[in-house]
Amino acid sequence: MSMLSILGLILLKLSLNVTAPRQWTLQQSVTDAYLTFEKATAQRATFEDLSGPDSLWPLNPQVSTSVVELGKLPGGQPINGSVTRTRFADTNNLPLKGGAGTLATNPSAMEVWRLQSVIRYTVGGRTYLKSRTVVRSQ
């Protein structure tokens, strides 16, 4: 009986070792999917929304941080993280749009923004960061 108990515990330990990498892969897929959502949001936002006072991406050095649910593991366990967003103006933007350009250097008054989203999440006691940067121009 004790031999069967020991064998059962060894097999249980081995099965848990097999599922750990699957959970890691699942969490990577979920966080990548959330970053794809962030990228799509940045790409479809209008320039009025991007550069307005209520923008999801405040002008650097200000940042906007919010806690989000990135997804769920099998069994319903949520994967939580925080998203930090900021935007950077191109140096050639006109001063009204956050840059130092002039009508001589930027005669078409072109506007270029870098929108950055960084996700911070914890897996197994270790903290990870992933980021996506979208460049928008008008």
N, C-alpha and C positions, 0 to 999 in steps of 0.2 A: 504494500500500500504506500509506504513512504517513497519507494522507487518511482511509482506512478505519479505521486505528487511532485517530486523533483523534476521528472520529465515534463509534466504539465506546466510547471513554472518556467522551465527553460524554453518551451515552445511559446508560451505567452510572451516572454521577453523578446524572443526572436520576431514574433509577429508585430510587436510594438516598434522594434527597430526598423521594420519594413515600412510601416505607415508614416514614420516621422518625415522621410524625404518627400512623400506624397503631400503631406500638409505644407511643407516648405514650398513645393511647386505650386500648390493651390493658392497660397498666400501671394506668391510672386505674380501669378496670373491675375488675381483679384486687384492687386495694386497697380499693375500695368493697365488693366481695363479702366480703373478709375482715372489714371493719368490720361488715357485716351479721351475720356469724357472731359477732363480739364482742357485738353488741347482743342477739342471741338468747340467748347464754350468760348475759348479765346479767339478762335478763328471766325466764329459767326457773330461776335459782338460788334455793334456799330461803333464808329469812331466817336460819336457823341457819348455813348455809354462808356467807352474806354477812358476817355479823357475828362469825363464829367466828375462832379464831386462825389457821386454815389457809386463810383466805379468799383468793381470787385478787385481791381488791381490798382491800389493807391500808388502815387508817385514816390519813387525811391527817394529818401531813405525810409519812408513810412512803409509799413507792412500790414497786411490784413491776415489774421490767423483765426481759423475756425476748426472746431472738432467735428469730424465727419465719420460716418460708418462707411468703410470702404467696401464691405460685402459681408457675407456670412460663410462660415465653414459648415460642412455637413453636420447636421444635428442642431443647427440654428445658432451656433456660437458666433457672435459678431466680431468682425475685424475692425477695430477703430484706429483712427490716426488723426493727425492734424495737418491741415493744408495752410501753407503760408504763401501769400500772393503779393507781388509787387510789379511795378512797371518802370522801365528805364526809357528816357527820351533820348533820341539820337542827338549827337552834338550839333548836327547841321540843321536841326529843327529851328524854326523861328523862335525868338524869345517867348512869344505868347504861348507856344507849345512846348516849353521846357528846354529848349536848346539855346545855342549861342550863334546860330546862323544869321546871315543877312540876306537881303534881296539879291546881292551880288553872288553869294555862294549858293543860294537856294531860290532862284528866280521863280520857280513854279510853286513855291510855298509847300513843298512836299513834307509830309508828316510821317515819321517812322518811329514805331514803338517796339520795344522788346518786353513781352509779357512773360513773367516767370512764375511758375507754380512749383512748390516743393512740398512733398508729402513726407511726414515723419511718422513712423509706426514702429512698434516693438514686437519682436518675435523671440520667445525663449529668453527673455531678459536682456536682449541686445536691441539697440535702437538702430534703425535703418533710415536712410534718406533716399528719395528718388525725386528727380526734377524733370520738368519739361519747359522749354522756352520757345515761344512763338514770336516771330517777327512779323509785324503788320505794317503796311505802308499804304499811304493814300496820296 
